[in-house]
Amino acid sequence: MPLLPLAALFGVITVVCAAFLLIHAFRRSLGTGMMVLLVPFYMLVYAFSQFEHPRKNLILAGFFGSTVLAAVFLGLGAHAVEQVLLRPPPPSF
């Protein structure tokens, strides 16, 4: 099975879960939303300390798990594409 479509699927799941976090942060305040959006790693701090949602565990598991799986499948898929491109052409007779 091709790995790059799986990476794209998990990337979409990551973006959807991140959207839940961003929407919650902007509803809390404009400053918090901008910090979650622009400050690296603040989304992690916000997710565990201030994010309150009935499905918090599912959203955070989807965010972190999908991020890791997307990175793994993207790396493996890129490696597979590279191996195909570097394969020497078959000999012609």
Biopython code that builds the backbone (N, CA, C, O; Angstrom):
import numpy as np
from Bio.PDB.StructureBuilder import StructureBuilder

atoms = [
    (1, "MET", "N", (0.851, -1.186, 0.000)),
    (1, "MET", "CA", (0.000, 0.000, 0.000)),
    (1, "MET", "C", (0.893, 1.244, 0.000)),
    (1, "MET", "O", (1.874, 1.304, 0.740)),
    (2, "PRO", "N", (0.559, 2.216, -0.813)),
    (2, "PRO", "CA", (1.369, 3.440, -0.837)),
    (2, "PRO", "C", (1.315, 4.167, 0.513)),
    (2, "PRO", "O", (0.265, 4.267, 1.146)),
    (3, "LEU", "N", (2.448, 4.654, 0.916)),
    (3, "LEU", "CA", (2.536, 5.284, 2.230)),
    (3, "LEU", "C", (2.233, 6.777, 2.204)),
    (3, "LEU", "O", (1.798, 7.329, 3.215)),
    (4, "LEU", "N", (2.450, 7.436, 1.081)),
    (4, "LEU", "CA", (2.214, 8.876, 1.032)),
    (4, "LEU", "C", (0.734, 9.242, 1.210)),
    (4, "LEU", "O", (0.449, 10.241, 1.870)),
    (5, "PRO", "N", (-0.224, 8.480, 0.651)),
    (5, "PRO", "CA", (-1.629, 8.800, 0.964)),
    (5, "PRO", "C", (-1.972, 8.619, 2.441)),
    (5, "PRO", "O", (-2.795, 9.356, 2.984)),
    (6, "LEU", "N", (-1.341, 7.637, 3.090)),
    (6, "LEU", "CA", (-1.560, 7.482, 4.532)),
    (6, "LEU", "C", (-1.008, 8.683, 5.294)),
    (6, "LEU", "O", (-1.620, 9.148, 6.256)),
    (7, "ALA", "N", (0.137, 9.179, 4.869)),
    (7, "ALA", "CA", (0.708, 10.372, 5.502)),
    (7, "ALA", "C", (-0.235, 11.558, 5.328)),
    (7, "ALA", "O", (-0.417, 12.347, 6.256)),
    (8, "ALA", "N", (-0.834, 11.689, 4.151)),
    (8, "ALA", "CA", (-1.776, 12.785, 3.911)),
    (8, "ALA", "C", (-3.021, 12.629, 4.783)),
    (8, "ALA", "O", (-3.529, 13.614, 5.319)),
    (9, "LEU", "N", (-3.513, 11.407, 4.927)),
    (9, "LEU", "CA", (-4.694, 11.158, 5.766)),
    (9, "LEU", "C", (-4.424, 11.549, 7.215)),
    (9, "LEU", "O", (-5.225, 12.249, 7.834)),
    (10, "PHE", "N", (-3.301, 11.098, 7.748)),
    (10, "PHE", "CA", (-2.972, 11.447, 9.133)),
    (10, "PHE", "C", (-2.665, 12.933, 9.279)),
    (10, "PHE", "O", (-2.897, 13.507, 10.343)),
    (11, "GLY", "N", (-2.151, 13.560, 8.237)),
    (11, "GLY", "CA", (-1.952, 15.005, 8.261)),
    (11, "GLY", "C", (-3.268, 15.761, 8.358)),
    (11, "GLY", "O", (-3.368, 16.763, 9.066)),
    (12, "VAL", "N", (-4.275, 15.276, 7.643)),
    (12, "VAL", "CA", (-5.601, 15.904, 7.715)),
    (12, "VAL", "C", (-6.187, 15.744, 9.114)),
    (12, "VAL", "O", (-6.776, 16.682, 9.651)),
    (13, "ILE", "N", (-6.031, 14.566, 9.706)),
    (13, "ILE", "CA", (-6.530, 14.349, 11.075)),
    (13, "ILE", "C", (-5.827, 15.290, 12.045)),
    (13, "ILE", "O", (-6.460, 15.837, 12.948)),
    (14, "THR", "N", (-4.523, 15.484, 11.866)),
    (14, "THR", "CA", (-3.771, 16.399, 12.719)),
    (14, "THR", "C", (-4.291, 17.826, 12.589)),
    (14, "THR", "O", (-4.439, 18.531, 13.588)),
    (15, "VAL", "N", (-4.565, 18.249, 11.359)),
    (15, "VAL", "CA", (-5.053, 19.623, 11.128)),
    (15, "VAL", "C", (-6.431, 19.807, 11.754)),
    (15, "VAL", "O", (-6.707, 20.864, 12.321)),
    (16, "VAL", "N", (-7.296, 18.807, 11.663)),
    (16, "VAL", "CA", (-8.634, 18.912, 12.261)),
    (16, "VAL", "C", (-8.535, 19.022, 13.779)),
    (16, "VAL", "O", (-9.216, 19.848, 14.388)),
    (17, "CYS", "N", (-7.693, 18.197, 14.389)),
    (17, "CYS", "CA", (-7.533, 18.273, 15.847)),
    (17, "CYS", "C", (-6.890, 19.594, 16.263)),
    (17, "CYS", "O", (-7.253, 20.157, 17.296)),
    (18, "ALA", "N", (-5.948, 20.093, 15.479)),
    (18, "ALA", "CA", (-5.327, 21.390, 15.782)),
    (18, "ALA", "C", (-6.347, 22.512, 15.643)),
    (18, "ALA", "O", (-6.278, 23.503, 16.369)),
    (19, "ALA", "N", (-7.290, 22.368, 14.720)),
    (19, "ALA", "CA", (-8.331, 23.386, 14.561)),
    (19, "ALA", "C", (-9.195, 23.465, 15.819)),
    (19, "ALA", "O", (-9.577, 24.560, 16.233)),
    (20, "PHE", "N", (-9.509, 22.321, 16.432)),
    (20, "PHE", "CA", (-10.255, 22.342, 17.697)),
    (20, "PHE", "C", (-9.492, 23.128, 18.760)),
    (20, "PHE", "O", (-10.079, 23.928, 19.489)),
    (21, "LEU", "N", (-8.182, 22.897, 18.843)),
    (21, "LEU", "CA", (-7.367, 23.619, 19.823)),
    (21, "LEU", "C", (-7.326, 25.119, 19.525)),
    (21, "LEU", "O", (-7.448, 25.939, 20.436)),
    (22, "LEU", "N", (-7.158, 25.472, 18.265)),
    (22, "LEU", "CA", (-7.098, 26.891, 17.894)),
    (22, "LEU", "C", (-8.421, 27.607, 18.161)),
    (22, "LEU", "O", (-8.438, 28.714, 18.697)),
    (23, "ILE", "N", (-9.509, 26.978, 17.789)),
    (23, "ILE", "CA", (-10.819, 27.598, 18.010)),
    (23, "ILE", "C", (-11.048, 27.823, 19.494)),
    (23, "ILE", "O", (-11.523, 28.886, 19.894)),
    (24, "HIS", "N", (-10.715, 26.834, 20.315)),
    (24, "HIS", "CA", (-10.885, 26.979, 21.765)),
    (24, "HIS", "C", (-10.000, 28.104, 22.302)),
    (24, "HIS", "O", (-10.431, 28.887, 23.148)),
    (25, "ALA", "N", (-8.763, 28.179, 21.809)),
    (25, "ALA", "CA", (-7.841, 29.213, 22.290)),
    (25, "ALA", "C", (-8.322, 30.608, 21.896)),
    (25, "ALA", "O", (-8.239, 31.535, 22.701)),
    (26, "PHE", "N", (-8.826, 30.771, 20.668)),
    (26, "PHE", "CA", (-9.305, 32.087, 20.255)),
    (26, "PHE", "C", (-10.597, 32.469, 20.975)),
    (26, "PHE", "O", (-10.847, 33.653, 21.203)),
    (27, "ARG", "N", (-11.416, 31.491, 21.332)),
    (27, "ARG", "CA", (-12.614, 31.806, 22.123)),
    (27, "ARG", "C", (-12.243, 32.242, 23.534)),
    (27, "ARG", "O", (-12.958, 33.027, 24.157)),
    (28, "ARG", "N", (-11.130, 31.734, 24.030)),
    (28, "ARG", "CA", (-10.682, 32.120, 25.366)),
    (28, "ARG", "C", (-10.229, 33.575, 25.368)),
    (28, "ARG", "O", (-10.676, 34.365, 26.199)),
    (29, "SER", "N", (-9.343, 33.931, 24.440)),
    (29, "SER", "CA", (-8.936, 35.321, 24.254)),
    (29, "SER", "C", (-8.109, 35.425, 22.975)),
    (29, "SER", "O", (-7.551, 34.438, 22.495)),
    (30, "LEU", "N", (-8.044, 36.611, 22.447)),
    (30, "LEU", "CA", (-7.280, 36.849, 21.231)),
    (30, "LEU", "C", (-5.787, 36.605, 21.467)),
    (30, "LEU", "O", (-5.109, 36.040, 20.609)),
    (31, "GLY", "N", (-5.284, 37.021, 22.601)),
    (31, "GLY", "CA", (-3.865, 36.828, 22.915)),
    (31, "GLY", "C", (-3.490, 35.363, 23.026)),
    (31, "GLY", "O", (-2.455, 34.938, 22.513)),
    (32, "THR", "N", (-4.334, 34.593, 23.698)),
    (32, "THR", "CA", (-4.071, 33.160, 23.821)),
    (32, "THR", "C", (-4.120, 32.487, 22.460)),
    (32, "THR", "O", (-3.284, 31.635, 22.157)),
    (33, "GLY", "N", (-5.086, 32.860, 21.643)),
    (33, "GLY", "CA", (-5.187, 32.291, 20.304)),
    (33, "GLY", "C", (-3.975, 32.614, 19.455)),
    (33, "GLY", "O", (-3.477, 31.755, 18.727)),
    (34, "MET", "N", (-3.498, 33.839, 19.542)),
    (34, "MET", "CA", (-2.321, 34.222, 18.768)),
    (34, "MET", "C", (-1.068, 33.493, 19.273)),
    (34, "MET", "O", (-0.200, 33.123, 18.482)),
    (35, "MET", "N", (-0.979, 33.291, 20.581)),
    (35, "MET", "CA", (0.166, 32.548, 21.114)),
    (35, "MET", "C", (0.140, 31.097, 20.653)),
    (35, "MET", "O", (1.175, 30.549, 20.276)),
    (36, "VAL", "N", (-1.033, 30.472, 20.679)),
    (36, "VAL", "CA", (-1.144, 29.086, 20.212)),
    (36, "VAL", "C", (-0.803, 28.999, 18.735)),
    (36, "VAL", "O", (-0.179, 28.036, 18.291)),
    (37, "LEU", "N", (-1.211, 30.002, 17.980)),
    (37, "LEU", "CA", (-0.983, 29.995, 16.545)),
    (37, "LEU", "C", (0.473, 30.281, 16.171)),
    (37, "LEU", "O", (0.997, 29.678, 15.234)),
    (38, "LEU", "N", (1.130, 31.190, 16.891)),
    (38, "LEU", "CA", (2.431, 31.699, 16.446)),
    (38, "LEU", "C", (3.641, 31.260, 17.266)),
    (38, "LEU", "O", (4.751, 31.231, 16.737)),
    (39, "VAL", "N", (3.463, 30.922, 18.526)),
    (39, "VAL", "CA", (4.601, 30.575, 19.374)),
    (39, "VAL", "C", (4.839, 29.061, 19.288)),
    (39, "VAL", "O", (3.951, 28.269, 19.603)),
    (40, "PRO", "N", (6.031, 28.673, 18.862)),
    (40, "PRO", "CA", (6.307, 27.235, 18.762)),
    (40, "PRO", "C", (6.162, 26.537, 20.115)),
    (40, "PRO", "O", (6.589, 27.065, 21.141)),
    (41, "PHE", "N", (5.576, 25.387, 20.110)),
    (41, "PHE", "CA", (5.385, 24.509, 21.260)),
    (41, "PHE", "C", (4.404, 25.056, 22.300)),
    (41, "PHE", "O", (4.148, 24.375, 23.293)),
    (42, "TYR", "N", (3.848, 26.251, 22.114)),
    (42, "TYR", "CA", (2.868, 26.721, 23.084)),
    (42, "TYR", "C", (1.570, 25.930, 22.959)),
    (42, "TYR", "O", (0.820, 25.811, 23.927)),
    (43, "MET", "N", (1.302, 25.392, 21.776)),
    (43, "MET", "CA", (0.107, 24.577, 21.614)),
    (43, "MET", "C", (0.150, 23.369, 22.545)),
    (43, "MET", "O", (-0.883, 22.950, 23.067)),
    (44, "LEU", "N", (1.335, 22.810, 22.754)),
    (44, "LEU", "CA", (1.474, 21.683, 23.678)),
    (44, "LEU", "C", (1.146, 22.102, 25.105)),
    (44, "LEU", "O", (0.421, 21.403, 25.813)),
    (45, "VAL", "N", (1.679, 23.238, 25.520)),
    (45, "VAL", "CA", (1.417, 23.741, 26.870)),
    (45, "VAL", "C", (-0.066, 24.037, 27.033)),
    (45, "VAL", "O", (-0.669, 23.677, 28.044)),
    (46, "TYR", "N", (-0.646, 24.689, 26.046)),
    (46, "TYR", "CA", (-2.060, 25.036, 26.111)),
    (46, "TYR", "C", (-2.931, 23.786, 26.127)),
    (46, "TYR", "O", (-3.917, 23.726, 26.863)),
    (47, "ALA", "N", (-2.578, 22.790, 25.325)),
    (47, "ALA", "CA", (-3.392, 21.581, 25.227)),
    (47, "ALA", "C", (-3.494, 20.858, 26.567)),
    (47, "ALA", "O", (-4.554, 20.333, 26.907)),
    (48, "PHE", "N", (-2.423, 20.827, 27.313)),
    (48, "PHE", "CA", (-2.449, 20.100, 28.577)),
    (48, "PHE", "C", (-2.868, 20.954, 29.767)),
    (48, "PHE", "O", (-3.363, 20.417, 30.758)),
    (49, "SER", "N", (-2.683, 22.268, 29.694)),
    (49, "SER", "CA", (-2.965, 23.076, 30.879)),
    (49, "SER", "C", (-4.301, 23.811, 30.832)),
    (49, "SER", "O", (-4.944, 23.948, 31.873)),
    (50, "GLN", "N", (-4.747, 24.292, 29.665)),
    (50, "GLN", "CA", (-5.929, 25.147, 29.632)),
    (50, "GLN", "C", (-7.053, 24.629, 28.749)),
    (50, "GLN", "O", (-8.178, 25.117, 28.854)),
    (51, "PHE", "N", (-6.790, 23.674, 27.898)),
    (51, "PHE", "CA", (-7.795, 23.169, 26.969)),
    (51, "PHE", "C", (-8.812, 22.325, 27.721)),
    (51, "PHE", "O", (-8.462, 21.321, 28.342)),
    (52, "GLU", "N", (-10.066, 22.735, 27.663)),
    (52, "GLU", "CA", (-11.160, 22.001, 28.304)),
    (52, "GLU", "C", (-12.211, 21.694, 27.256)),
    (52, "GLU", "O", (-12.791, 22.600, 26.658)),
    (53, "HIS", "N", (-12.450, 20.417, 27.038)),
    (53, "HIS", "CA", (-13.417, 19.979, 26.038)),
    (53, "HIS", "C", (-13.947, 18.629, 26.500)),
    (53, "HIS", "O", (-13.208, 17.861, 27.117)),
    (54, "PRO", "N", (-15.218, 18.319, 26.214)),
    (54, "PRO", "CA", (-15.734, 17.010, 26.624)),
    (54, "PRO", "C", (-14.948, 15.836, 26.029)),
    (54, "PRO", "O", (-14.877, 14.771, 26.643)),
    (55, "ARG", "N", (-14.368, 16.015, 24.860)),
    (55, "ARG", "CA", (-13.594, 14.952, 24.207)),
    (55, "ARG", "C", (-12.109, 15.313, 24.143)),
    (55, "ARG", "O", (-11.442, 15.059, 23.140)),
    (56, "LYS", "N", (-11.604, 15.904, 25.218)),
    (56, "LYS", "CA", (-10.217, 16.355, 25.265)),
    (56, "LYS", "C", (-9.246, 15.206, 24.992)),
    (56, "LYS", "O", (-8.310, 15.360, 24.208)),
    (57, "ASN", "N", (-9.463, 14.062, 25.630)),
    (57, "ASN", "CA", (-8.537, 12.939, 25.461)),
    (57, "ASN", "C", (-8.482, 12.465, 24.012)),
    (57, "ASN", "O", (-7.403, 12.183, 23.492)),
    (58, "LEU", "N", (-9.623, 12.377, 23.367)),
    (58, "LEU", "CA", (-9.677, 11.927, 21.978)),
    (58, "LEU", "C", (-9.004, 12.939, 21.047)),
    (58, "LEU", "O", (-8.279, 12.554, 20.129)),
    (59, "ILE", "N", (-9.243, 14.219, 21.281)),
    (59, "ILE", "CA", (-8.649, 15.256, 20.443)),
    (59, "ILE", "C", (-7.128, 15.278, 20.598)),
    (59, "ILE", "O", (-6.405, 15.360, 19.605)),
    (60, "LEU", "N", (-6.643, 15.207, 21.828)),
    (60, "LEU", "CA", (-5.194, 15.236, 22.049)),
    (60, "LEU", "C", (-4.521, 13.965, 21.520)),
    (60, "LEU", "O", (-3.435, 14.029, 20.944)),
    (61, "ALA", "N", (-5.164, 12.819, 21.716)),
    (61, "ALA", "CA", (-4.601, 11.575, 21.173)),
    (61, "ALA", "C", (-4.576, 11.630, 19.652)),
    (61, "ALA", "O", (-3.609, 11.190, 19.031)),
    (62, "GLY", "N", (-5.628, 12.163, 19.052)),
    (62, "GLY", "CA", (-5.654, 12.299, 17.599)),
    (62, "GLY", "C", (-4.588, 13.256, 17.110)),
    (62, "GLY", "O", (-3.944, 13.002, 16.093)),
    (63, "PHE", "N", (-4.396, 14.345, 17.819)),
    (63, "PHE", "CA", (-3.400, 15.335, 17.417)),
    (63, "PHE", "C", (-1.978, 14.766, 17.490)),
    (63, "PHE", "O", (-1.235, 14.806, 16.509)),
    (64, "PHE", "N", (-1.614, 14.241, 18.652)),
    (64, "PHE", "CA", (-0.242, 13.765, 18.825)),
    (64, "PHE", "C", (0.018, 12.478, 18.056)),
    (64, "PHE", "O", (1.059, 12.340, 17.414)),
    (65, "GLY", "N", (-0.909, 11.543, 18.112)),
    (65, "GLY", "CA", (-0.725, 10.284, 17.397)),
    (65, "GLY", "C", (-0.666, 10.477, 15.895)),
    (65, "GLY", "O", (0.184, 9.894, 15.223)),
    (66, "SER", "N", (-1.562, 11.289, 15.367)),
    (66, "SER", "CA", (-1.580, 11.528, 13.928)),
    (66, "SER", "C", (-0.357, 12.306, 13.473)),
    (66, "SER", "O", (0.130, 12.095, 12.363)),
    (67, "THR", "N", (0.138, 13.190, 14.303)),
    (67, "THR", "CA", (1.358, 13.921, 13.952)),
    (67, "THR", "C", (2.530, 12.963, 13.806)),
    (67, "THR", "O", (3.289, 13.048, 12.841)),
    (68, "VAL", "N", (2.676, 12.063, 14.749)),
    (68, "VAL", "CA", (3.776, 11.098, 14.697)),
    (68, "VAL", "C", (3.604, 10.157, 13.513)),
    (68, "VAL", "O", (4.562, 9.908, 12.781)),
    (69, "LEU", "N", (2.399, 9.631, 13.313)),
    (69, "LEU", "CA", (2.177, 8.704, 12.201)),
    (69, "LEU", "C", (2.357, 9.380, 10.853)),
    (69, "LEU", "O", (2.892, 8.772, 9.926)),
    (70, "ALA", "N", (1.921, 10.626, 10.727)),
    (70, "ALA", "CA", (2.115, 11.351, 9.468)),
    (70, "ALA", "C", (3.598, 11.531, 9.184)),
    (70, "ALA", "O", (4.031, 11.373, 8.043)),
    (71, "ALA", "N", (4.378, 11.858, 10.201)),
    (71, "ALA", "CA", (5.817, 12.032, 10.004)),
    (71, "ALA", "C", (6.483, 10.713, 9.615)),
    (71, "ALA", "O", (7.340, 10.689, 8.731)),
    (72, "VAL", "N", (6.096, 9.625, 10.264)),
    (72, "VAL", "CA", (6.688, 8.321, 9.956)),
    (72, "VAL", "C", (6.341, 7.899, 8.534)),
    (72, "VAL", "O", (7.226, 7.507, 7.773)),
    (73, "PHE", "N", (5.067, 7.973, 8.166)),
    (73, "PHE", "CA", (4.665, 7.555, 6.828)),
    (73, "PHE", "C", (5.229, 8.481, 5.754)),
    (73, "PHE", "O", (5.538, 8.029, 4.652)),
    (74, "LEU", "N", (5.364, 9.749, 6.057)),
    (74, "LEU", "CA", (5.970, 10.668, 5.091)),
    (74, "LEU", "C", (7.440, 10.321, 4.869)),
    (74, "LEU", "O", (7.915, 10.317, 3.733)),
    (75, "GLY", "N", (8.150, 10.034, 5.940)),
    (75, "GLY", "CA", (9.548, 9.651, 5.812)),
    (75, "GLY", "C", (9.722, 8.340, 5.063)),
    (75, "GLY", "O", (10.580, 8.234, 4.187)),
    (76, "LEU", "N", (8.913, 7.339, 5.400)),
    (76, "LEU", "CA", (9.011, 6.053, 4.711)),
    (76, "LEU", "C", (8.592, 6.160, 3.252)),
    (76, "LEU", "O", (9.206, 5.549, 2.378)),
    (77, "GLY", "N", (7.548, 6.936, 2.992)),
    (77, "GLY", "CA", (7.103, 7.121, 1.614)),
    (77, "GLY", "C", (8.115, 7.862, 0.781)),
    (77, "GLY", "O", (8.328, 7.518, -0.382)),
    (78, "ALA", "N", (8.741, 8.867, 1.346)),
    (78, "ALA", "CA", (9.771, 9.611, 0.619)),
    (78, "ALA", "C", (10.986, 8.725, 0.346)),
    (78, "ALA", "O", (11.602, 8.809, -0.716)),
    (79, "HIS", "N", (11.319, 7.883, 1.309)),
    (79, "HIS", "CA", (12.436, 6.961, 1.110)),
    (79, "HIS", "C", (12.124, 5.965, -0.007)),
    (79, "HIS", "O", (12.996, 5.651, -0.817)),
    (80, "ALA", "N", (10.896, 5.472, -0.054)),
    (80, "ALA", "CA", (10.506, 4.529, -1.104)),
    (80, "ALA", "C", (10.554, 5.194, -2.478)),
    (80, "ALA", "O", (11.005, 4.587, -3.450)),
    (81, "VAL", "N", (10.094, 6.429, -2.558)),
    (81, "VAL", "CA", (10.142, 7.152, -3.836)),
    (81, "VAL", "C", (11.586, 7.374, -4.257)),
    (81, "VAL", "O", (11.917, 7.237, -5.434)),
    (82, "GLU", "N", (12.439, 7.714, -3.316)),
    (82, "GLU", "CA", (13.849, 7.921, -3.625)),
    (82, "GLU", "C", (14.492, 6.637, -4.144)),
    (82, "GLU", "O", (15.276, 6.672, -5.093)),
    (83, "GLN", "N", (14.165, 5.512, -3.529)),
    (83, "GLN", "CA", (14.733, 4.233, -3.978)),
    (83, "GLN", "C", (14.283, 3.885, -5.389)),
    (83, "GLN", "O", (15.061, 3.332, -6.166)),
    (84, "VAL", "N", (13.049, 4.199, -5.726)),
    (84, "VAL", "CA", (12.557, 3.936, -7.080)),
    (84, "VAL", "C", (13.272, 4.834, -8.078)),
    (84, "VAL", "O", (13.621, 4.391, -9.172)),
    (85, "LEU", "N", (13.489, 6.073, -7.718)),
    (85, "LEU", "CA", (14.146, 7.008, -8.638)),
    (85, "LEU", "C", (15.625, 6.712, -8.817)),
    (85, "LEU", "O", (16.187, 7.007, -9.872)),
    (86, "LEU", "N", (16.269, 6.135, -7.806)),
    (86, "LEU", "CA", (17.698, 5.842, -7.882)),
    (86, "LEU", "C", (17.997, 4.467, -8.481)),
    (86, "LEU", "O", (19.158, 4.132, -8.716)),
    (87, "ARG", "N", (16.970, 3.681, -8.725)),
    (87, "ARG", "CA", (17.154, 2.356, -9.298)),
    (87, "ARG", "C", (17.746, 2.490, -10.702)),
    (87, "ARG", "O", (17.257, 3.288, -11.502)),
    (88, "PRO", "N", (18.784, 1.726, -11.008)),
    (88, "PRO", "CA", (19.374, 1.836, -12.353)),
    (88, "PRO", "C", (18.390, 1.291, -13.398)),
    (88, "PRO", "O", (17.612, 0.380, -13.113)),
    (89, "PRO", "N", (18.435, 1.850, -14.589)),
    (89, "PRO", "CA", (17.515, 1.374, -15.627)),
    (89, "PRO", "C", (17.865, -0.054, -16.039)),
    (89, "PRO", "O", (19.023, -0.463, -15.954)),
    (90, "PRO", "N", (16.871, -0.804, -16.480)),
    (90, "PRO", "CA", (17.158, -2.181, -16.908)),
    (90, "PRO", "C", (18.047, -2.174, -18.151)),
    (90, "PRO", "O", (17.951, -1.274, -18.985)),
    (91, "PRO", "N", (18.905, -3.176, -18.268)),
    (91, "PRO", "CA", (19.791, -3.211, -19.444)),
    (91, "PRO", "C", (19.008, -3.460, -20.725)),
    (91, "PRO", "O", (18.050, -4.232, -20.751)),
    (92, "SER", "N", (19.432, -2.799, -21.768)),
    (92, "SER", "CA", (18.773, -2.996, -23.066)),
    (92, "SER", "C", (19.639, -3.891, -23.934)),
    (92, "SER", "O", (20.863, -3.756, -23.964)),
    (93, "PHE", "N", (18.997, -4.792, -24.628)),
    (93, "PHE", "CA", (19.737, -5.743, -25.470)),
    (93, "PHE", "C", (19.632, -5.393, -26.908)),
    (93, "PHE", "O", (20.194, -6.088, -27.755)),
]
sb = StructureBuilder()
sb.init_structure("model")
sb.init_model(0)
sb.init_chain("A")
sb.init_seg("    ")
for serial, (resi, resn, name, xyz) in enumerate(atoms, 1):
    if name == "N":
        sb.init_residue(resn, " ", resi, " ")
    sb.init_atom(name, np.array(xyz, "f"), 0.0, 1.0, " ", f" {name:<3s}", serial, name[0])
structure = sb.get_structure()
